[in-house]
């Protein structure tokens, strides 16, 4: 794995993501200034529910598919149709459950239509081939897709809001139209360029790929992704069910800048993923991982401290005022170095095939997060959600770190999540 290639891939991803995130931030700033924190809360709820539907439509297939394509590009002709067929049934079930939650779930009545439309917008996202570009190493094309969908979404939403003054309908419609356009773009690239460049594969290679894509293996990773989502944003759903859209909006205002910061690092781990999937393991790779974790923890802690000192000014620049979220933002910043270190460990473990330990860690962290929110949100509202996030992040990272240290992850070959390692984990 050459660092030059990794950083070149990261630069391509970062360029597209920066433009996309800037556009999304402009939308939230526009909505908060023009229509208030309640509308911000409605959109945040809709995005959260759509996130669960997207995970339900995937169940880990994208990660496994990208991992297989990174190791052998020639498998695309087998992996892509295989994954799409599996996702078709999963998507139908996930969309139906999302629609039931939108219509009958414990959410404010004003948010139901927005949640329902965001739910149906998952259909084009579910069949987008972004994971193919990721696995094949087409980071430039992936960058164009990410930024293009976001910019188109924001441009259509703001234009519609200016013309109609109906923010919820404008944002909902723009979201589904931009998703359709983005999925169509990737399908064109697949048919015109990526599909024609693949070579021949042997029956043994296809059989090995089918083994990694078997339902039990994929379901483990899929459940991990679902628990990750519960861990990340169950607090927003619980705030929506137990408080008000204004409180959801205040908490979302604190989360958004932090997610932007997280995204910057997640882009680096995205760029690392295909390389880690095929990197040669050994004692040196294990040592480099530990050194990287130490340096990352120190650097991220310094960054979090600096941002915390400027929290009120930063929120005012974005939203026009702090929206009462400066204290929440500072609490959540405690989780920044923990998230960076966890994200690196997660990328290493999933790329090497350690799905089960990731599942166990997410189960514990998500359970603690939901429990703390249920107990303390009624009394402390958004502040409880912020502290619950920090505590559960610490638990999640600690569990993964213990596994990595005990099993010396990266010192052995990929897909070494064998029964023996699971016993050591237990």
Secondary structure, DSSP 8 states (H G I E B T S, - for coil): --HHHHHHHHHHHHHHHHHHHHHHHHHHHHHHHHT-HHHHHHHHHHHHHHHHHHHHHHTTHHHHHHHHHHH-GGGHHHHHHHHHHHHHHHHHHHHHHHHHHHHHSSS-GGGHHHHHHHHHTHHHHHT--HHHHHHHT-HHHHHHHHHHHHHHHHHHHHHHHHHH--HHHHHHHHHHHHHHHHHHHHHHHIIIIIGGG-----HHHHHHHHHHTSHHHHHHHHHHHHHHHHHHHHHHHHHHHHS-HHHHHHHHHHHHHHHHHHHHHHHHHHHHHHHHHH---SHHHHHHHHHHHHHHHHHHHHHHHHHHHTHHHHHHHHHSS-TT-HHHHHHHHTHHHHHHHHHHHHHHHHHTT-HHHHHHHHHHHHHHHHHHHHHHHHHHTHHHHHHHHHHHHHHHHHHHHHHHHHHTTTSS-SS---HHHHHHH-
